């Protein structure tokens, strides 16, 4: 198998001052990408900020003979995001890869969560992915090339106590991916999602040390590299942690046609519940049209029997 290389490719990694983002940035640089290391340098709850962390990663990349610049913009700030794009184009002339990794936590049970807790977390995770990608989208279209990774979480896919704000933002990026994989296809823009489990400052207080020892951030990055390479897939959710990888999907059962008009009642739906929820046949659709097609297929089956 040939080596995965990024010669003459330019990558932006957000939240790259530490943890997962740092590992993504360093590995891209090792494989010859030019890297823009973005990090606001704030605390885990999103407060404060400076560019020191980003500058340190840039220094590491330069020490290994790579090319990199630091950017301290907030991914939620429109002017800051545009500056990140402008700085990248001025330094390197193109944008091939975006890894949207920046994140914060404001964990609280839903009853105790404030509007600020909700807005800030969703701003960073959802809009903080949306805005850099949107700002670079036409550049990638003009190049007929782009590789994008957004970062979800098991909280977004499956839920976790005290993280309603975080989960909402993290599942939101999957919804964004599902549309951008369609819109980007004609211009060779591919977008995927990584669902990492790693020992970072966002998880260090949530797991025992023995488990954290197996969850080094660098054990996630090889999967991410495969999501941004030349022959990457598109529209995939890759779960990654401890050196293990799997694919997550949103699936739908075949379901059942219940009836229309007077025959369609809540009780009639209840009578068909076992068939509606039968998981023996499930499908992962490529687009919303597949979902609609599944519904109409049940209607056609019912019509053929009548």
C-alpha positions, 0 to 999 in steps of 0.5 A: 500500500502506498503512503498517504501524502499531502504534498502541495496541499494546504490544511486548516485545523481548528482547535489545533493548539492541543489534544486532537487538533494538535495531533491532526495538524502534526500528522498532516505536516509530517505528510507534507501538508502546509498547515494553518494551526487555528486555536483561540487559546481559551479555557475549556468553557470558552473563556479567555484566549491567546495564540500561544498554544497555536504558536507552539504547534507551529514551532513543532511543525517548523522544527520537523521541517514543515510549513505552518502558520498560526491563527488565533481567530475565534471560529464563531466570529465572522471577521475572525473566520474571514481573517483565517481564510485570508491569512491562509490564502495570502500565505499558501494560495489555496485551501484543500483541507479543513478539519473542524475540531474546535470545541468547548464544554459547559456541562449541566443538567438540562434544568440548570442549563442557562441560555448562555450555556446553550448558545455558546456551546452550539455557537462553537460546535455547530456555527464554529464548523459551519462558518469556516467551511462556508467561508472556504467553500467557493475557494474549494469549488473553484479548485474542484478540490476539497476535503473536509472533516467535522467532529461529532461525538457519541453524545450527539449520536447517542446522548449523555447526561448533562450535555444537551447543548453539546449533543445538539451541536454535535449532531448538527454537524452531521446534518450539515455533512449530509447536505454538503456531501451532495452539494460538493460532489460535482466539484470533488469536495468530500466531507466526512465526520469523525466521532472520537473518543480520546483523552483530552482536557475535555475528557480527563475528568470524566474517565478513570486514568487506566482508560485514559491511558488507552485513549491517546489523541494520536490514536484517532488521527490515522482515521482522520487522515483517511477521511481527508486523503485524495481517495477519501470517502464522503458522507461517512461517520467514522468512530475512532478511539484507542486504535479501534475504528468503526462506522456509524450510520443513521438507519431506518426500518422498512416500516409499514403502511397503516392506512389513509382516511378513516382507516388511519387512527392512532390505534391503527398505528399502535396495531402495526407498531411491531412491524413499524419498529422491526429492525430485521431490515434497515437502510442507511439512505444517501439523501432525504429522497431515500427517506421519502422513497421508503415511505412511498414504497410501503404505499405502493406495496399496500396498493398492489395488495388491494 
